[in-house]
Amino acid sequence: MTLAERRIDKGLTQAQLADAVGSSASYIAQLESGHRRASIDLLTRLASVFGCGAGDLIDDTEREGSI
């Protein structure tokens, strides 16, 4: 599941996810498009929002090519 799929599944906009993790909507958009990679700190915060482990998000990137 990609970052965008997880976000949509949670019913969040990019702006809402950004607020939840202390980032900007444009940065979330860049993560979703694969133009940026998340730091370990951001991965941890994203995992907390999505209720999964940071490793789950990393595994997603290996399959989907983002984050």
Summary of the structure (lengths in Angstrom):
residues: 67
radius of gyration: 10.2
end to end distance: 11.3
largest distance: 26.6
contacts: 180
relative contact order: 0.20
helix: 69%
strand: 0%
